[in-house]
Amino acid sequence: MQRRSLLAGLAASLVPVAVRAQEAVVIGHLSLADDPRYQQDWGYARLVLPPPVRTVEAAEMAIEDLAFVSEATGIAPQIAAHEVADLAGAESALDALLAQGAAFAILDLPGDMVAALAAQPREMTLLNATAPDDALRTACHAALLHSGPSNRMLMDALAQYLRAMDWTEILLLVGEDPRDAVTADVLIASAERLRLSIEDRRDFTLAADPSSREGNNVGLLTGRARYDVVFVADTRGEFGRYIPYATQLPRPVIGSVGLTPVAWHWAMERDGATQVSSRFDRAYGRKMSGEDWAVWVAVKSVLTAMTRAPDRSRAALTDFMRSDAMRLDGSKGVTLNYRSWDGQLRMPILLATSEAVIAVAPLDGYLHASNTLDTLGMDEAEFACN
């Protein structure tokens, strides 16, 4: 009886110690209510609406995936999610997170909002997960990292594939959305790097009147030119879906439709990707998107740094994440880490159709002096802060 009482007392004394040993870690997550990037309410999407993208679900899954490691290293991470209406709401959310002791916040926000938040000095490191704007990388904010790919990385991946397939002559079709022009300009830069030729650049329109036939008729739009491939810059996707199988010449269609560069795809079947996609699908009833993956890997970045860095101060953790000592598993077959010069996460880019992954860049044969992943995106030698 006395021995039993002693054991019970010992167990009771250990419980508070275990609780005290767990360091609470708050990681913020900011998203935009009615984010226009995720709105698909036009054309066919009115009939077949995809499930809503809620990247906070990916953040929650990352916490669960690393629960054993977190517990073993004495941290108790939690996601503090804020859905904001505008920039002012985002600023208030970051202030609230600071008051909670959060040192890191994941941003699922448009590029202009990310730029505005990063320009304001705070004792917090921001991880841009879903804004691909190259200008965010060249702004050189010391407390801003990028877990999602840049536009240039995505286009470089496509350019590598075109060069590998010897499809060197491109017909470029550009839509009316301002983001379409940005996509076209980035493609041109990637094409110049690998000496691909833009045979012609043509604008298309959704206008249905007869006077716009040169811009709304696929046959006319793709006629009177020689090309190996048609690149479509159509952010909204309303016109681009009609281009495959309707071009004047029988040629592949890539870009915003057809073969598309993405950070993640549910059909990836190697390097543990199937397990990641399956866990997400079971938990949330939808396919994991590239945006989801970027948020998931951002949270993993923070937790990985906290379990391996010698110092858990925010500055030390951020420096560790930007260093070669960072080793991150993103279920893409290679070790990932952040570039020191622009805070961009190095990663392979998947080239996929709606149903399959066709290739993974960097492709075989594309070499680099230090890291083949640096063949995607702006390399250090050509990088300059704006």
VOGU-3710 file (C-alpha; in Angstrom, 3 decimals, decimal comma):
1> mqrrsllagl> 0,000/0,000/0,000  2,848/2,358/0,912  4,664/1,541/-2,344  1,478/2,206/-4,360  1,084/5,591/-2,658  4,675/6,483/-3,407  4,261/5,598/-7,110  1,038/7,570/-7,314  2,730/10,559/-5,743  5,679/10,296/-8,106
11> aaslvpvavr> 3,372/10,132/-11,143  1,406/13,126/-9,913  4,594/15,129/-9,442  5,778/14,318/-12,983  2,642/15,545/-14,768  3,120/19,270/-14,038  6,794/18,997/-15,003  5,852/17,511/-18,384  3,286/20,229/-18,958  5,743/22,978/-18,052
21> aqeavvighl> 8,354/21,477/-20,389  6,148/22,058/-23,436  6,872/25,474/-24,964  3,768/26,999/-26,536  4,492/28,070/-30,129  1,924/30,198/-31,955  2,168/30,315/-35,763  -0,100/32,798/-37,505  -2,034/32,158/-40,704  -3,579/35,046/-42,648
31> sladdpryqq> -6,005/34,638/-45,536  -8,240/37,049/-47,444  -12,017/36,722/-47,328  -13,397/36,254/-50,848  -9,873/36,168/-52,247  -10,305/36,839/-55,997  -7,471/34,421/-56,794  -9,659/31,537/-55,640  -12,965/32,705/-57,101  -14,128/30,438/-59,919
41> dwgyarlvlp> -17,629/31,682/-60,592  -17,515/32,222/-64,329  -18,416/30,041/-67,330  -18,391/26,339/-66,695  -17,439/26,890/-63,046  -20,994/28,024/-62,346  -22,032/24,481/-63,149  -19,085/22,581/-61,692  -17,844/24,493/-58,677  -14,622/23,174/-57,148
51> ppvrtveaae> -14,440/22,911/-53,355  -13,226/26,116/-51,672  -9,494/26,450/-51,075  -8,846/26,889/-47,339  -5,102/26,680/-46,919  -5,366/26,846/-43,128  -6,287/23,159/-43,394  -2,812/22,452/-44,786  -1,289/24,360/-41,868  -3,241/22,210/-39,436
61> maiedlafvs> -2,085/19,041/-41,202  1,550/20,130/-40,925  1,121/20,478/-37,161  -0,288/16,950/-37,008  2,428/15,536/-39,282  5,187/16,805/-36,989  3,384/16,182/-33,696  5,770/13,438/-32,599  8,874/15,528/-33,307  7,336/18,594/-31,663
71> eatgiapqia> 6,496/16,644/-28,524  9,938/15,095/-28,395  11,611/18,497/-28,592  9,336/20,129/-26,053  7,228/22,446/-28,185  3,450/22,653/-28,467  2,662/24,405/-31,775  -0,750/25,793/-32,685  -2,155/27,688/-35,658  -3,781/31,052/-34,992
81> ahevadlaga> -5,859/31,690/-38,121  -7,168/35,095/-39,191  -9,388/35,660/-42,230  -9,159/39,366/-43,034  -11,232/41,674/-45,207  -8,484/44,047/-46,324  -4,980/45,344/-45,647  -6,038/47,142/-42,465  -7,482/43,888/-41,172  -4,246/42,087/-42,002
91> esaldallaq> -2,219/44,685/-40,110  -4,461/44,317/-37,070  -4,191/40,534/-37,280  -0,393/40,682/-37,228  -0,498/43,002/-34,219  -2,797/40,532/-32,448  -0,415/37,680/-33,266  2,507/39,635/-31,852  0,528/40,124/-28,650  0,120/36,330/-28,515
101> gaafaildlp> 3,863/35,880/-28,830  3,856/34,664/-32,432  7,212/35,045/-34,170  6,103/33,651/-37,545  3,046/34,165/-39,738  2,088/32,329/-42,938  0,552/34,629/-45,555  -2,042/33,321/-48,009  -2,591/36,782/-49,489  -2,306/38,567/-52,855
111> gdmvaalaaq> 1,074/40,042/-53,728  0,171/43,676/-53,113  -0,908/42,898/-49,568  2,213/40,838/-48,897  4,385/43,714/-50,126  2,615/46,226/-47,875  2,891/44,009/-44,781  6,548/43,151/-45,420  7,435/46,832/-45,737  6,335/47,510/-42,153
121> premtllnat> 8,965/46,679/-39,500  7,735/44,097/-36,984  9,399/41,596/-34,696  7,938/38,840/-36,849  9,063/36,779/-39,831  6,506/36,433/-42,620  6,312/33,436/-44,938  4,689/34,253/-48,260  3,041/31,028/-49,378  0,818/31,911/-52,310
131> apddalrtac> 1,902/35,157/-54,019  4,236/34,252/-56,923  5,201/37,848/-57,787  8,891/38,088/-58,660  8,950/41,669/-57,357  8,395/40,334/-53,841  11,655/38,402/-54,133  13,731/41,315/-55,412  12,376/43,683/-52,737  14,851/42,027/-50,336
141> haallhsgps> 12,843/42,178/-47,122  15,022/40,524/-44,479  12,000/39,198/-42,560  10,161/37,763/-45,591  10,560/34,188/-46,858  8,743/32,523/-49,748  7,555/28,918/-49,452  5,599/28,993/-52,728  7,304/29,175/-56,132  7,894/32,426/-57,963
151> nrmlmdalaq> 6,501/33,125/-61,415  10,011/32,859/-62,824  10,537/29,416/-61,301  7,304/28,180/-62,854  8,163/29,544/-66,296  11,755/28,283/-66,164  10,394/24,782/-65,535  8,242/24,988/-68,667  11,123/26,439/-70,669  13,364/23,531/-69,676
161> ylramdwtei> 10,732/21,085/-70,887  10,309/22,913/-74,203  14,045/22,885/-74,799  14,263/19,188/-73,875  11,446/18,358/-76,315  12,989/20,620/-78,973  9,807/22,698/-79,148  11,638/25,947/-79,642  9,099/28,097/-81,535  6,269/29,460/-79,370
171> lllvgedprd> 3,000/31,159/-80,283  2,060/33,296/-77,280  -1,619/34,050/-76,638  -2,366/36,660/-73,962  -5,672/37,480/-72,244  -7,132/40,722/-70,937  -6,502/40,221/-67,216  -3,504/42,272/-65,979  -2,028/39,087/-64,542  -1,960/37,589/-68,060
181> avtadvlias> 0,469/40,274/-69,232  2,715/39,534/-66,251  2,701/35,827/-67,112  3,600/36,610/-70,721  6,515/38,833/-69,709  7,914/36,169/-67,378  7,662/33,542/-70,125  9,606/35,817/-72,475  12,387/36,152/-69,882  12,539/32,369/-69,399
191> aerlrlsied> 12,521/31,808/-73,166  15,476/34,172/-73,575  17,457/32,227/-70,970  17,117/28,976/-72,949  17,092/30,573/-76,412  13,524/29,755/-77,269  11,791/31,874/-79,869  8,507/33,744/-79,403  7,235/33,580/-82,989  4,317/35,907/-82,318
201> rrdftlaadp> 2,376/37,423/-79,450  -1,379/37,748/-79,949  -4,115/39,061/-77,670  -7,418/37,265/-77,228  -10,700/38,626/-75,940  -13,948/37,330/-74,489  -15,907/39,864/-76,540  -18,420/38,032/-78,714  -19,151/40,716/-81,310  -18,203/39,976/-84,962
211> ssregnnvgl> -15,684/42,825/-85,059  -13,543/40,931/-82,517  -13,238/37,721/-84,551  -9,471/38,076/-84,839  -9,269/37,899/-81,065  -12,053/35,511/-80,088  -11,860/32,861/-82,821  -9,256/30,202/-81,992  -8,751/29,221/-85,621  -8,045/32,765/-86,715
221> ltgrarydvv> -6,036/33,506/-83,586  -3,646/30,622/-84,247  -3,439/30,966/-88,030  -0,809/32,538/-90,314  2,149/31,475/-88,179  4,627/28,641/-87,664  5,087/27,305/-84,154  5,897/24,139/-82,223  3,721/24,917/-79,208  0,986/27,337/-78,123
231> fvadtrgefg> 1,464/29,088/-74,779  -1,737/30,487/-73,238  -1,631/33,231/-70,595  -5,196/33,131/-69,255  -5,465/33,566/-65,501  -9,248/33,249/-65,440  -9,319/30,220/-67,734  -12,548/31,173/-69,483  -11,093/31,377/-72,999  -8,095/29,096/-72,618
241> ryipyatqlp> -10,180/25,973/-72,125  -11,354/26,207/-75,739  -7,860/26,334/-77,283  -6,662/22,682/-77,091  -7,693/20,697/-80,189  -8,820/23,893/-81,945  -5,521/25,429/-83,064  -4,844/25,994/-86,752  -1,823/23,700/-86,542  -2,003/20,474/-84,491
251> rpvigsvglt> 0,286/21,558/-81,679  0,562/21,085/-77,880  -1,009/23,745/-75,639  0,746/24,788/-72,430  0,704/27,531/-69,804  -2,607/28,284/-68,116  -4,193/25,246/-69,750  -2,906/21,906/-70,993  0,559/21,328/-69,557  0,890/23,617/-66,528
261> pvawhwamer> 3,732/24,247/-64,031  2,617/23,782/-60,416  4,128/23,437/-56,953  2,042/20,332/-56,190  -0,322/17,909/-57,880  -2,440/15,139/-56,429  -1,246/12,724/-59,158  2,399/12,836/-58,033  3,172/9,213/-57,167  6,693/9,125/-55,773
271> dgatqvssrf> 8,879/10,403/-52,932  6,098/10,110/-50,370  3,820/12,481/-52,288  1,000/9,952/-52,480  0,889/9,648/-48,706  0,763/13,437/-48,259  -2,042/13,829/-50,806  -3,981/10,906/-49,381  -3,816/12,231/-45,816  -5,043/15,625/-46,972
281> draygrkmsg> -7,857/14,150/-49,078  -9,052/11,941/-46,218  -8,952/14,768/-43,694  -10,556/17,541/-45,758  -12,401/15,863/-48,616  -10,587/17,629/-51,458  -7,378/17,440/-53,460  -4,303/19,184/-52,138  -3,463/22,218/-54,290  -0,150/23,947/-54,870
291> edwavwvavk> -1,246/26,683/-52,481  -2,037/24,074/-49,827  1,390/22,504/-50,260  3,135/25,873/-49,918  1,342/26,562/-46,617  2,013/23,018/-45,398  5,723/23,273/-46,147  5,896/26,779/-44,615  4,658/25,446/-41,273  7,047/22,510/-41,581
301> svltamtrap> 9,852/25,010/-42,170  9,196/26,786/-38,901  8,883/23,588/-36,881  11,929/22,006/-38,526  14,003/25,060/-37,663  12,748/25,017/-34,073  13,808/21,406/-33,651  17,273/21,852/-35,188  18,459/25,412/-34,700  20,725/25,952/-31,663
311> drsraaltdf> 18,797/29,093/-30,657  15,010/29,530/-30,745  14,975/33,305/-30,955  13,158/34,631/-34,008  16,304/36,118/-35,557  18,283/32,924/-35,042  15,520/30,757/-36,474  15,174/32,994/-39,532  18,922/32,966/-40,114  18,941/29,176/-39,763
321> mrsdamrldg> 16,135/28,829/-42,338  18,148/30,943/-44,809  21,311/28,901/-44,237  22,666/25,741/-45,833  22,130/23,979/-42,496  18,363/23,943/-43,124  17,189/20,551/-44,388  13,510/20,271/-45,209  11,467/17,337/-46,493  8,745/18,477/-48,879
331> skgvtlnyrs> 7,967/14,991/-50,288  9,480/15,962/-53,620  12,480/13,669/-53,606  15,170/16,237/-52,748  16,151/18,245/-49,692  14,692/21,758/-49,678  16,017/24,970/-48,146  15,719/28,717/-48,623  18,018/30,779/-50,824  20,074/33,214/-48,815
341> wdgqlrmpil> 19,815/36,030/-51,365  16,046/36,275/-51,885  14,467/34,052/-49,209  12,943/31,763/-51,841  12,441/28,090/-51,037  14,294/25,914/-53,510  12,011/23,233/-54,906  11,292/21,035/-57,919  8,382/22,194/-60,107  5,841/19,704/-61,426
351> latseaviav> 4,657/19,900/-65,044  1,182/18,442/-65,065  -2,084/18,131/-66,887  -5,376/17,960/-65,019  -4,923/14,219/-64,519  -1,207/13,424/-64,498  2,305/14,656/-63,745  4,228/14,564/-67,029  7,652/15,738/-65,847  9,482/17,222/-62,873
361> apldgylhas> 11,918/20,113/-63,279  14,839/20,581/-63,074  15,005/18,061/-65,905  17,971/15,728/-66,379  20,843/17,513/-68,050  20,224/20,932/-66,511  23,235/21,462/-64,303  24,333/24,146/-61,862  27,628/24,888/-60,152  26,209/24,421/-56,653
371> ntldtlgmde> 22,540/23,319/-56,693  20,509/22,175/-59,698  17,368/23,644/-58,105  18,899/27,050/-58,790  18,344/26,494/-62,509  14,743/27,458/-61,672  14,171/31,111/-60,885  16,562/34,029/-60,607  20,048/32,806/-59,757  22,356/34,621/-57,357
381> aefacn> 24,637/35,871/-60,142  21,771/37,728/-61,848  20,013/38,814/-58,679  19,832/42,428/-57,546  17,665/44,085/-54,912  15,210/46,679/-56,186
//
